[in-house]
Amino acid sequence: MTTEVEFLRDQVNRLNSVLGRYQDEFPPPSSVSQTVDVVMESAAPWISDRGLMAPLIEEYDRHIQQMEMQLKFYQKQMTDVKASLEQVVKENERLHAEQRMSIEKQLQSLSTGTGGDATADAIAISNLEEQVKCAVEEKERALQMWQTASHELDRLQTQYQSSISDGQIHAVERQHMQTNQQFLKTVAEQSSELEELRSQLRQAKLEQRSSATKVEEMTRLLQNVQDQMQRREEDAAEAQGREEASDRRLQQLQAALKQLEARLKAAMQDSESVRRKQTDWERQVGELQGRCSSLEEEKFEALSRLRNSIQLAEEASLQREQAQLREKQRAEELEKMKDAMKQLIQDAAMRTRKEVESVRKQCNVQIHRMAEELSALQLECADKETQIERAHRERKAVEEELEKVYKEGRVGEPEMRKMEALHQRCLNAERLKDEMQLTLNSTKNKMKKMEMEYSEELLRCQEEVRRLQSTLTSARQESTAISEERLTLQQENQQLHRDMEALRKECALAQRRAKQQVSSMQQELCVKEQGLESRLREMEESSKNSSAGLTRLLLAQQKTISRYKDEAKNLTQAFQQKLNSLRSELNRQKQRTQELEIQMEADHQKILEVCTCSFVSIRCVLEVFEFHSCCITVTPSMRGRFQSIRRRTRVYRGVLLRQSNVRPVHHNRYLIFTHFLPVECISGRSLFFFLAALVLEVFSLLGFLKCSF
């Protein structure tokens, strides 16, 4: 009882954790609808604002995002439901096969606790990766239990060998072989299931990658569409700004024309006053000769006024031409704007129609898909109910068999064990039945939720279609208003053209009068211009002469500067070449000295090794001579030679020690390397010849020893 209570507690805790995880991952539909309402409320001002050109596309993008979110949510739910249903079907089939084998063959079930663990693991599985892990763990557990069973069978065989006969031993061995075969079959099946799950994992990963690439392509397309819409909005804003600027320019031109008209009237009045004065002067020429100076001054003033009036007339003509050009440009721009507005209206209408049709098609496709999924789920639910009924029937059959066994009264220890195992399996089957009922209830609830969401989605799509139709009507009304404004602007332009033609006529009359007055004044100005031109020619000739002299001086200076630069470049190049050659020579000398030093050190080491070897040989000979001097009669001359050889060897040894401690350098006071032989500079004797003499004396001693022996 305690084990069953603990098992039930574990199951309850596990189910609570799975429920909490499911609620965190998939919120209820009320929150989803609230988020959708918030999004729709935020989208309302975009539709109501007529200043913006493309609210439909933004609404369409938002609707597509919402539909993609809902699709992902439904796909996750469907995958979870399919996985759980497949696991339940597999577990039911496995339990049914185990019950049939146990009733037919009546074998001891060594793996009693594996069913509950497998069911608990099957409930906890949520996706394909966890299924693979659980299958591997079950395989390892089966192998461990098989090993433990084999060990226990070996132990039981050793214990009951004395009591069990040969026939019973053969029967037990057959049972053991059968159990081993069953375990091997289960291991092979689990390995095949593992391979299938791995292949499913690979396919799922490939599908995930393809979906990721599709999502990236869709995001790129959406970004491109948004960029195009922004560009079009910017172009529309620029066009509005141009229209406003053209209106301002027209107003400025009108003000300038009014100012020019006022100036022309003043000039006409001045010219009329000048004419009157001239007539008065012609009548009073004889009477007013004393006032010639004053008349000349007034004449000059009149000339200046005439010049100003001429300049004003020329400026007025230029401004008139500019105004005509601007009017033409504005008319062309207006025509272009008309064509662009027509195209925009047509494009907007076509796009809205296409968007509405695409939305309808997508909604119909989604509705058809959801209906197919609902029918498939209903079929799966019917299959599950049939499987549950079959499990009930099998449980009843097992209970009837158990009752028969109890009635027959076969109550032995092995039979009691079998009964307990069967009872445990019945409990496991009941537990699985309850779990299956819970899963069926959850799937039914999910189906109801999906139907509710499907109806809500249909209503939402209908509302969006109505909204799109309302936006279409508003766009058409705006296009009609724009066309009316265009007609009013055309009428205003025609009125402005008429006013401009009247002003042109008045300006032409004023120009004719001014030309008549100017022709009389030009004759007087020609004489003054000729005098001024002669003076200007003289000044130009003098300036040309002075500039020619300055250019000559500049050319001479530039030539000298270029010559100095070339000389400096040549000197620097020669100096750099010398520096490079000296540096290369220095590097070569350094390399040569390094090579010589390395070679000298190597030769010195070789000579020292030869000398040490010879010194060792001489020392050996001396030791031999000392050893045999006790047995042989030695003359005093030989003893003197022996002592002199010993002294020389000591001196030679000291020299060798000094040379081994002192590193030879080019300017060493003690050693000079010539022909790879060390020479002592102070005594003037070669160590090599000294060594040769010692060797000869040693050989003479050896000859003496041979003769004595």
Backbone hydrogen bonds, N-H to C=O, Kabsch-Sander energy under -0.5 kcal/mol:
donor,donor_aa,acceptor,acceptor_aa,energy
5,V,1,M,-2.6
6,E,2,T,-2.5
7,F,3,T,-2.4
8,L,4,E,-2.5
9,R,5,V,-2.4
10,D,6,E,-2.4
11,Q,7,F,-2.3
12,V,8,L,-2.4
13,N,9,R,-2.6
14,R,10,D,-2.4
15,L,11,Q,-2.5
16,N,12,V,-2.3
17,S,13,N,-2.2
18,V,14,R,-2.3
19,L,15,L,-2.5
20,G,16,N,-2.5
21,R,17,S,-2.2
22,Y,18,V,-2.3
23,Q,19,L,-2.5
24,D,20,G,-2.1
25,E,21,R,-2.3
26,F,22,Y,-2.7
31,S,28,P,-0.6
32,V,28,P,-1.3
33,S,29,P,-2.6
34,Q,30,S,-2.3
35,T,31,S,-2.5
36,V,32,V,-2.2
37,D,33,S,-2.6
38,V,34,Q,-2.4
39,V,35,T,-2.3
40,M,36,V,-2.3
41,E,37,D,-2.6
42,S,38,V,-2.3
43,A,39,V,-1.4
44,A,40,M,-0.8
44,A,41,E,-0.6
47,I,43,A,-1.1
47,I,44,A,-0.7
48,S,44,A,-2.1
49,D,45,P,-1.7
50,R,48,S,-0.7
52,L,49,D,-0.5
58,E,54,A,-0.8
59,E,55,P,-2.1
60,Y,56,L,-2.5
61,D,57,I,-2.5
62,R,58,E,-2.4
63,H,59,E,-2.5
64,I,60,Y,-2.3
65,Q,61,D,-2.3
66,Q,62,R,-2.4
67,M,63,H,-2.5
68,E,64,I,-2.4
69,M,65,Q,-2.3
70,Q,66,Q,-2.4
71,L,67,M,-2.4
72,K,68,E,-2.4
73,F,69,M,-2.3
74,Y,70,Q,-2.6
75,Q,71,L,-2.7
76,K,72,K,-2.4
77,Q,73,F,-2.2
78,M,74,Y,-2.6
79,T,75,Q,-2.5
80,D,76,K,-2.5
81,V,77,Q,-2.6
82,K,78,M,-2.6
83,A,79,T,-2.5
84,S,80,D,-2.5
85,L,81,V,-2.5
86,E,82,K,-2.6
87,Q,83,A,-2.3
88,V,84,S,-2.2
89,V,85,L,-2.4
90,K,86,E,-2.4
91,E,87,Q,-2.5
92,N,88,V,-2.4
93,E,89,V,-2.4
94,R,90,K,-2.3
95,L,91,E,-2.4
96,H,92,N,-2.3
97,A,93,E,-2.2
98,E,94,R,-2.3
99,Q,95,L,-2.4
100,R,96,H,-2.1
101,M,97,A,-2.3
102,S,98,E,-2.3
103,I,99,Q,-2.2
104,E,100,R,-2.3
105,K,101,M,-2.3
106,Q,102,S,-1.4
110,L,108,Q,-1.0
112,T,110,L,-0.9
115,G,112,T,-0.6
117,D,113,G,-1.5
118,A,114,T,-2.7
119,T,115,G,-2.5
120,A,116,G,-2.6
121,D,117,D,-2.8
122,A,118,A,-2.6
123,I,119,T,-2.2
124,A,120,A,-1.8
125,I,121,D,-0.9
131,Q,127,N,-1.6
132,V,128,L,-2.0
133,K,129,E,-2.1
134,C,130,E,-2.5
135,A,131,Q,-2.3
136,V,132,V,-2.2
137,E,133,K,-2.4
138,E,134,C,-2.5
139,K,135,A,-2.1
140,E,136,V,-2.4
141,R,137,E,-2.6
142,A,138,E,-2.6
143,L,139,K,-2.3
144,Q,140,E,-2.7
145,M,141,R,-3.1
146,W,142,A,-2.5
147,Q,143,L,-2.5
148,T,144,Q,-2.9
149,A,145,M,-2.7
150,S,146,W,-2.4
151,H,147,Q,-2.6
152,E,148,T,-2.7
153,L,149,A,-2.5
154,D,150,S,-2.4
155,R,151,H,-2.4
156,L,152,E,-2.8
157,Q,153,L,-2.5
158,T,154,D,-2.2
159,Q,155,R,-1.9
160,Y,156,L,-2.5
164,I,160,Y,-1.8
169,I,165,S,-2.0
170,H,166,D,-2.3
171,A,167,G,-2.2
172,V,168,Q,-2.8
173,E,169,I,-2.5
174,R,170,H,-2.3
175,Q,171,A,-2.6
176,H,172,V,-2.8
177,M,173,E,-2.7
178,Q,174,R,-2.7
179,T,175,Q,-2.9
180,N,176,H,-2.5
181,Q,177,M,-2.6
182,Q,178,Q,-2.6
183,F,179,T,-2.8
184,L,180,N,-2.6
185,K,181,Q,-2.6
186,T,182,Q,-2.8
187,V,183,F,-2.5
188,A,184,L,-2.6
189,E,185,K,-2.8
190,Q,186,T,-2.7
191,S,187,V,-2.4
192,S,188,A,-2.5
193,E,189,E,-2.7
194,L,190,Q,-2.5
195,E,191,S,-2.4
196,E,192,S,-2.5
197,L,193,E,-2.7
198,R,194,L,-2.5
199,S,195,E,-2.5
200,Q,196,E,-2.5
201,L,197,L,-2.5
202,R,198,R,-2.6
203,Q,199,S,-2.5
204,A,200,Q,-2.7
205,K,201,L,-2.6
206,L,202,R,-2.7
207,E,203,Q,-2.6
208,Q,204,A,-2.4
209,R,205,K,-2.6
210,S,206,L,-2.6
211,S,207,E,-2.6
212,A,208,Q,-2.4
213,T,209,R,-2.6
214,K,210,S,-2.3
215,V,211,S,-2.6
216,E,212,A,-2.4
217,E,213,T,-2.4
218,M,214,K,-2.5
219,T,215,V,-2.6
220,R,216,E,-2.4
221,L,217,E,-2.5
222,L,218,M,-2.6
223,Q,219,T,-2.5
224,N,220,R,-2.5
225,V,221,L,-2.4
226,Q,222,L,-2.6
227,D,223,Q,-2.6
228,Q,224,N,-2.4
229,M,225,V,-2.4
230,Q,226,Q,-2.5
231,R,227,D,-2.5
232,R,228,Q,-2.3
233,E,229,M,-2.5
234,E,230,Q,-2.6
235,D,231,R,-2.6
236,A,232,R,-2.4
237,A,233,E,-2.4
238,E,234,E,-2.6
239,A,235,D,-2.4
240,Q,236,A,-2.4
241,G,237,A,-2.4
242,R,238,E,-2.5
243,E,239,A,-2.4
244,E,240,Q,-2.4
245,A,241,G,-2.6
246,S,242,R,-3.0
247,D,243,E,-2.4
248,R,244,E,-2.4
249,R,245,A,-2.7
250,L,246,S,-2.4
251,Q,247,D,-2.3
252,Q,248,R,-2.7
253,L,249,R,-2.9
254,Q,250,L,-2.6
255,A,251,Q,-2.4
256,A,252,Q,-2.7
257,L,253,L,-2.8
258,K,254,Q,-2.3
259,Q,255,A,-2.3
260,L,256,A,-2.5
261,E,257,L,-2.5
262,A,258,K,-2.2
263,R,259,Q,-2.4
264,L,260,L,-2.9
265,K,261,E,-2.4
266,A,262,A,-2.2
267,A,263,R,-2.6
268,M,264,L,-2.6
269,Q,265,K,-2.4
270,D,266,A,-2.4
271,S,267,A,-2.8
272,E,268,M,-2.5
273,S,269,Q,-2.4
274,V,270,D,-2.4
275,R,271,S,-2.3
276,R,272,E,-2.3
277,K,273,S,-2.3
278,Q,274,V,-2.7
279,T,275,R,-2.5
280,D,276,R,-2.3
281,W,277,K,-2.7
282,E,278,Q,-2.5
283,R,279,T,-1.9
284,Q,280,D,-2.2
285,V,282,E,-0.8
288,L,284,Q,-2.2
289,Q,286,G,-0.5
292,C,289,Q,-1.3
295,L,291,R,-2.5
296,E,292,C,-3.2
297,E,293,S,-2.4
298,E,294,S,-2.5
299,K,295,L,-2.6
300,F,296,E,-2.8
301,E,297,E,-2.4
302,A,298,E,-2.5
303,L,299,K,-2.6
304,S,300,F,-2.6
305,R,301,E,-2.5
306,L,302,A,-2.9
307,R,303,L,-2.9
308,N,304,S,-2.6
309,S,305,R,-3.0
310,I,306,L,-3.0
311,Q,307,R,-2.9
312,L,308,N,-2.9
313,A,309,S,-2.6
314,E,310,I,-2.9
315,E,311,Q,-3.0
316,A,312,L,-2.8
317,S,313,A,-2.6
318,L,314,E,-2.7
319,Q,315,E,-3.0
320,R,316,A,-2.5
321,E,317,S,-2.6
322,Q,318,L,-2.8
323,A,319,Q,-2.9
324,Q,320,R,-2.5
325,L,321,E,-2.7
326,R,322,Q,-2.8
327,E,323,A,-2.6
328,K,324,Q,-2.5
329,Q,325,L,-2.8
330,R,326,R,-2.9
331,A,327,E,-2.8
332,E,328,K,-2.7
333,E,329,Q,-3.0
334,L,330,R,-2.9
335,E,331,A,-2.4
336,K,332,E,-2.7
337,M,333,E,-2.9
338,K,334,L,-2.6
339,D,335,E,-2.6
340,A,336,K,-3.0
341,M,337,M,-3.0
342,K,338,K,-2.7
343,Q,339,D,-2.7
344,L,340,A,-2.9
345,I,341,M,-2.8
346,Q,342,K,-2.7
347,D,343,Q,-3.3
348,A,344,L,-3.0
349,A,345,I,-2.4
350,M,346,Q,-2.8
351,R,347,D,-3.0
352,T,348,A,-2.7
353,R,349,A,-2.4
354,K,350,M,-2.8
355,E,351,R,-3.3
356,V,352,T,-2.7
357,E,353,R,-2.7
358,S,354,K,-3.0
359,V,355,E,-2.8
360,R,356,V,-2.4
361,K,357,E,-2.8
362,Q,358,S,-2.9
363,C,359,V,-2.6
364,N,360,R,-2.7
365,V,361,K,-2.8
366,Q,362,Q,-2.9
367,I,363,C,-2.7
368,H,364,N,-2.7
369,R,365,V,-2.7
370,M,366,Q,-2.8
371,A,367,I,-2.3
372,E,368,H,-2.4
373,E,369,R,-2.7
374,L,370,M,-2.5
375,S,371,A,-2.4
376,A,372,E,-2.6
377,L,373,E,-2.7
378,Q,374,L,-2.4
379,L,375,S,-2.3
380,E,376,A,-2.6
381,C,377,L,-2.6
382,A,378,Q,-2.2
383,D,379,L,-2.4
384,K,380,E,-2.5
385,E,381,C,-2.3
386,T,382,A,-2.2
387,Q,383,D,-2.4
388,I,384,K,-2.5
389,E,385,E,-2.5
390,R,386,T,-2.3
391,A,387,Q,-2.4
392,H,388,I,-2.3
393,R,389,E,-2.4
394,E,390,R,-2.5
395,R,391,A,-2.6
396,K,392,H,-2.6
397,A,393,R,-2.5
398,V,394,E,-2.5
399,E,395,R,-2.6
400,E,396,K,-2.6
401,E,397,A,-2.4
402,L,398,V,-2.4
403,E,399,E,-2.6
404,K,400,E,-2.5
405,V,401,E,-2.5
406,Y,402,L,-2.5
407,K,403,E,-2.6
408,E,404,K,-2.4
409,G,405,V,-0.9
409,G,406,Y,-0.5
410,R,405,V,-1.0
411,V,409,G,-1.7
412,G,410,R,-0.8
416,M,412,G,-2.8
417,R,413,E,-2.1
418,K,414,P,-2.2
419,M,415,E,-2.7
420,E,416,M,-2.7
421,A,417,R,-2.5
422,L,418,K,-2.8
423,H,419,M,-2.9
424,Q,420,E,-2.7
425,R,421,A,-2.3
426,C,422,L,-2.3
427,L,423,H,-2.3
428,N,424,Q,-2.3
429,A,425,R,-2.6
430,E,426,C,-2.5
431,R,427,L,-2.6
432,L,428,N,-2.5
433,K,429,A,-2.3
434,D,430,E,-2.5
435,E,431,R,-2.5
436,M,432,L,-2.8
437,Q,433,K,-2.4
438,L,434,D,-2.5
439,T,435,E,-2.7
440,L,436,M,-2.6
441,N,437,Q,-2.7
442,S,438,L,-2.7
443,T,439,T,-2.6
444,K,440,L,-2.5
445,N,441,N,-2.6
446,K,442,S,-2.4
447,M,443,T,-2.5
448,K,444,K,-2.5
449,K,445,N,-2.8
450,M,446,K,-2.9
451,E,447,M,-2.3
452,M,448,K,-2.6
453,E,449,K,-2.9
454,Y,450,M,-2.4
455,S,451,E,-2.4
456,E,452,M,-2.5
457,E,453,E,-2.7
458,L,454,Y,-2.0
459,L,455,S,-2.3
460,R,456,E,-2.5
461,C,457,E,-2.5
462,Q,458,L,-2.3
463,E,459,L,-2.5
464,E,460,R,-2.3
465,V,461,C,-2.3
466,R,462,Q,-2.3
467,R,463,E,-2.5
468,L,464,E,-2.6
469,Q,465,V,-2.2
470,S,466,R,-2.5
471,T,467,R,-2.5
472,L,468,L,-2.1
473,T,469,Q,-2.2
474,S,470,S,-2.4
475,A,471,T,-2.4
476,R,472,L,-2.3
477,Q,473,T,-2.4
478,E,474,S,-2.4
479,S,475,A,-2.3
480,T,476,R,-2.2
481,A,477,Q,-2.4
482,I,478,E,-2.5
483,S,479,S,-2.2
484,E,480,T,-2.2
485,E,481,A,-2.4
486,R,482,I,-2.3
487,L,483,S,-2.0
488,T,484,E,-2.2
489,L,485,E,-2.4
490,Q,486,R,-2.1
491,Q,487,L,-2.2
492,E,488,T,-2.3
493,N,489,L,-2.4
494,Q,490,Q,-2.3
495,Q,491,Q,-2.2
496,L,492,E,-2.3
497,H,493,N,-2.3
498,R,494,Q,-2.1
499,D,495,Q,-2.3
500,M,496,L,-2.4
501,E,497,H,-2.1
502,A,498,R,-2.0
503,L,499,D,-2.2
504,R,500,M,-2.2
505,K,501,E,-2.0
506,E,502,A,-2.0
507,C,503,L,-2.5
508,A,504,R,-2.4
509,L,505,K,-2.1
510,A,506,E,-2.2
511,Q,507,C,-2.3
512,R,508,A,-2.1
513,R,509,L,-2.1
514,A,510,A,-2.2
515,K,511,Q,-2.5
516,Q,512,R,-2.0
517,Q,513,R,-1.7
518,V,514,A,-2.5
519,S,515,K,-2.5
520,S,516,Q,-0.9
521,M,517,Q,-1.1
522,Q,518,V,-2.1
523,Q,519,S,-0.9
524,E,520,S,-0.6
525,L,521,M,-1.5
526,C,522,Q,-1.7
527,V,523,Q,-0.8
528,K,524,E,-1.0
529,E,525,L,-2.2
530,Q,526,C,-2.3
531,G,527,V,-1.8
532,L,528,K,-2.2
533,E,529,E,-2.5
534,S,530,Q,-2.1
535,R,531,G,-2.1
536,L,532,L,-2.4
537,R,533,E,-2.3
538,E,534,S,-2.1
539,M,535,R,-2.4
540,E,536,L,-2.5
541,E,537,R,-2.5
542,S,538,E,-2.2
543,S,539,M,-2.3
544,K,540,E,-2.5
545,N,541,E,-2.3
546,S,542,S,-2.3
547,S,543,S,-2.5
548,A,544,K,-2.4
549,G,545,N,-2.1
550,L,546,S,-2.2
551,T,547,S,-2.4
552,R,548,A,-2.0
553,L,549,G,-2.2
554,L,550,L,-2.4
555,L,551,T,-2.5
556,A,552,R,-2.4
557,Q,553,L,-2.4
558,Q,554,L,-2.6
559,K,555,L,-2.3
560,T,556,A,-2.3
561,I,557,Q,-2.5
562,S,558,Q,-2.5
563,R,559,K,-2.4
564,Y,560,T,-2.6
565,K,561,I,-2.3
566,D,562,S,-2.4
567,E,563,R,-2.4
568,A,564,Y,-2.5
569,K,565,K,-2.5
570,N,566,D,-2.5
571,L,567,E,-2.6
572,T,568,A,-2.6
573,Q,569,K,-2.5
574,A,570,N,-2.6
575,F,571,L,-2.7
576,Q,572,T,-2.6
577,Q,573,Q,-2.4
578,K,574,A,-2.4
579,L,575,F,-2.6
580,N,576,Q,-2.7
581,S,577,Q,-2.5
582,L,578,K,-2.8
583,R,579,L,-2.6
584,S,580,N,-2.5
585,E,581,S,-2.5
586,L,582,L,-2.6
587,N,583,R,-2.6
588,R,584,S,-2.4
589,Q,585,E,-2.6
590,K,586,L,-2.7
591,Q,587,N,-2.5
592,R,588,R,-2.4
593,T,589,Q,-2.8
594,Q,590,K,-2.5
595,E,591,Q,-2.5
596,L,592,R,-2.6
597,E,593,T,-2.7
598,I,594,Q,-2.4
599,Q,595,E,-2.5
600,M,596,L,-2.9
601,E,597,E,-2.6
602,A,598,I,-2.1
603,D,599,Q,-2.6
604,H,600,M,-2.7
605,Q,601,E,-2.2
606,K,602,A,-2.2
607,I,603,D,-2.7
608,L,604,H,-2.4
609,E,605,Q,-2.3
610,V,606,K,-2.4
611,C,607,I,-2.7
612,T,608,L,-2.6
613,C,609,E,-2.3
614,S,610,V,-2.5
615,F,611,C,-2.7
616,V,612,T,-2.4
617,S,613,C,-2.3
618,I,614,S,-2.6
619,R,615,F,-2.3
620,C,616,V,-2.1
621,V,617,S,-2.3
622,L,618,I,-2.6
623,E,619,R,-2.3
624,V,620,C,-2.3
625,F,621,V,-2.7
626,E,622,L,-2.7
627,F,623,E,-2.1
628,H,624,V,-2.4
629,S,625,F,-1.4
630,C,626,E,-0.5
630,C,627,F,-0.5
631,C,628,H,-0.5
632,I,628,H,-1.3
634,V,632,I,-0.7
639,R,635,T,-2.0
640,G,636,P,-2.5
641,R,637,S,-2.4
642,F,638,M,-2.6
643,Q,639,R,-2.7
644,S,640,G,-2.6
645,I,641,R,-2.5
646,R,642,F,-2.2
647,R,643,Q,-2.6
648,R,644,S,-2.7
649,T,645,I,-2.6
650,R,646,R,-2.1
651,V,647,R,-2.7
652,Y,648,R,-3.2
653,R,649,T,-2.6
654,G,650,R,-2.5
655,V,651,V,-2.5
656,L,652,Y,-2.5
657,L,653,R,-2.4
658,R,654,G,-2.6
659,Q,655,V,-2.7
660,S,656,L,-2.4
661,N,657,L,-1.9
662,V,658,R,-2.7
668,N,665,V,-1.4
672,I,679,V,-0.6
674,T,672,I,-0.9
674,T,677,L,-1.2
677,L,674,T,-1.1
679,V,672,I,-0.7
680,E,685,R,-1.2
681,C,670,Y,-0.9
681,C,679,V,-0.6
684,G,680,E,-1.6
687,L,678,P,-0.8
688,F,678,P,-0.5
690,F,686,S,-2.3
691,L,687,L,-2.5
692,A,688,F,-2.1
693,A,689,F,-2.5
694,L,690,F,-2.0
695,V,691,L,-2.3
696,L,692,A,-2.2
697,E,693,A,-2.3
698,V,694,L,-2.4
699,F,695,V,-2.4
700,S,696,L,-2.2
701,L,697,E,-2.3
702,L,698,V,-2.3
703,G,699,F,-2.3
704,F,700,S,-2.2
705,L,701,L,-2.4
706,K,702,L,-2.2
707,C,703,G,-2.5
708,S,704,F,-2.5
709,F,705,L,-2.2
